Amino acid sequence: MEKTLEFADLLRLMDERSTAFRAAVAAAPSLDVRVPTCPEWTLFDLVQHLGDGRRKWAAIVAAGPADAPPALSAPVAPREREALLAWFAASTGELLDALREAGPDRGCWTWWGSSQSPQTTGAVARHQLQQVAVHTYDAQVAVGAPQPLPDDVALDGVDDFLTTCVATTAAWPHQPAIIDYHATEGRSWRLWFSADGARTARLSTPVAVEGPEVAYVSARGTANELVMFCYGRILMDSLQVDGDRRVFDQLIAWEPEE
């Protein structure tokens, strides 16, 4: 079974996606361009959000193990495009430097304590790669030039989303359910939902279609399409969905509380 991306690869890809993000922003006719995939935001808002996030997580990583994130007073994002892009590049640099200094195994605060992802700097690097990757797509959509995520980023993105954002010990409020995700690149995942919460695992391929555990519903698409569906960038109809689609509707509407 394939491993997740190595720590050095996560940092390299985060830097690459950040460069692609800046390129999209630089190509826009104005920072006031609306972002269709984040309809409340302009391109400036998107840059500000992502840059503030880089600085916040840099401080979290640097603080080490903690029960709460550290207080942070970040510099205000400048309005002029060249200065804004420099501010964003510096924000990315802060996060990358903090991650390199800490290494992948150091503990730190995270918001996903009840998930299947560890509370480590390596898990932070993994999830923050997905944040910049998806928001790079958002910026590219805003300038009319969307590009799919690189395959390695997208495949790791499905795994990260399911383990970090879906897996939880909060009780599933519906009938027990099983959901499968199949990437056309040859990787599959399964989610189990019950009163004990949600858990996920990567499946061996090809997946058996018979047996004691058959998915109630499955979604098939490229890894990029699966990531974009997970983050609400594309609709369910963009995927090949087999089974009871209502389970996906329940999952999308679910807001578990710990």
Secondary structure in CASP SS format (residue, H / E / C, confidence):
PFRMAT SS
TARGET T0000
AUTHOR 0000-0000-0000
METHOD secondary structure of the structure
MODEL  1
M C 1.00
E C 1.00
K C 1.00
T C 1.00
L C 1.00
E C 1.00
F H 1.00
A H 1.00
D H 1.00
L H 1.00
L H 1.00
R H 1.00
L H 1.00
M H 1.00
D H 1.00
E H 1.00
R H 1.00
S H 1.00
T H 1.00
A H 1.00
F H 1.00
R H 1.00
A H 1.00
A H 1.00
V H 1.00
A H 1.00
A H 1.00
A C 1.00
P C 1.00
S C 1.00
L C 1.00
D C 1.00
V C 1.00
R E 1.00
V C 1.00
P C 1.00
T C 1.00
C C 1.00
P C 1.00
E C 1.00
W C 1.00
T E 1.00
L H 1.00
F H 1.00
D H 1.00
L H 1.00
V H 1.00
Q H 1.00
H H 1.00
L H 1.00
G H 1.00
D H 1.00
G H 1.00
R H 1.00
R H 1.00
K H 1.00
W H 1.00
A H 1.00
A H 1.00
I H 1.00
V H 1.00
A H 1.00
A H 1.00
G C 1.00
P C 1.00
A C 1.00
D C 1.00
A C 1.00
P C 1.00
P C 1.00
A C 1.00
L C 1.00
S C 1.00
A C 1.00
P C 1.00
V C 1.00
A C 1.00
P C 1.00
R C 1.00
E C 1.00
R H 1.00
E H 1.00
A H 1.00
L H 1.00
L H 1.00
A H 1.00
W H 1.00
F H 1.00
A H 1.00
A H 1.00
S H 1.00
T H 1.00
G H 1.00
E H 1.00
L H 1.00
L H 1.00
D H 1.00
A H 1.00
L H 1.00
R H 1.00
E H 1.00
A H 1.00
G C 1.00
P C 1.00
D C 1.00
R C 1.00
G E 1.00
C C 1.00
W C 1.00
T C 1.00
W C 1.00
W C 1.00
G C 1.00
S C 1.00
S C 1.00
Q C 1.00
S C 1.00
P C 1.00
Q C 1.00
T E 1.00
T H 1.00
G H 1.00
A H 1.00
V H 1.00
A H 1.00
R H 1.00
H H 1.00
Q H 1.00
L H 1.00
Q H 1.00
Q H 1.00
V H 1.00
A H 1.00
V H 1.00
H H 1.00
T H 1.00
Y H 1.00
D H 1.00
A H 1.00
Q H 1.00
V H 1.00
A H 1.00
V C 1.00
G C 1.00
A C 1.00
P C 1.00
Q C 1.00
P C 1.00
L C 1.00
P C 1.00
D H 1.00
D H 1.00
V H 1.00
A H 1.00
L H 1.00
D H 1.00
G H 1.00
V H 1.00
D H 1.00
D H 1.00
F H 1.00
L H 1.00
T H 1.00
T H 1.00
C H 1.00
V H 1.00
A C 1.00
T E 1.00
T C 1.00
A C 1.00
A C 1.00
W C 1.00
P C 1.00
H C 1.00
Q C 1.00
P C 1.00
A E 1.00
I E 1.00
I E 1.00
D E 1.00
Y E 1.00
H E 1.00
A E 1.00
T C 1.00
E C 1.00
G C 1.00
R E 1.00
S E 1.00
W E 1.00
R E 1.00
L E 1.00
W E 1.00
F E 1.00
S E 1.00
A C 1.00
D C 1.00
G E 1.00
A E 1.00
R E 1.00
T E 1.00
A E 1.00
R E 1.00
L E 1.00
S C 1.00
T C 1.00
P C 1.00
V C 1.00
A C 1.00
V C 1.00
E C 1.00
G C 1.00
P C 1.00
E C 1.00
V C 1.00
A C 1.00
Y C 1.00
V E 1.00
S E 1.00
A E 1.00
R E 1.00
G E 1.00
T C 1.00
A H 1.00
N H 1.00
E H 1.00
L H 1.00
V H 1.00
M H 1.00
F H 1.00
C H 1.00
Y C 1.00
G C 1.00
R C 1.00
I C 1.00
L C 1.00
M H 1.00
D H 1.00
S H 1.00
L C 1.00
Q E 1.00
V E 1.00
D E 1.00
G E 1.00
D C 1.00
R H 1.00
R H 1.00
V H 1.00
F H 1.00
D H 1.00
Q H 1.00
L H 1.00
I H 1.00
A H 1.00
W C 1.00
E C 1.00
P C 1.00
E C 1.00
E C 1.00
END
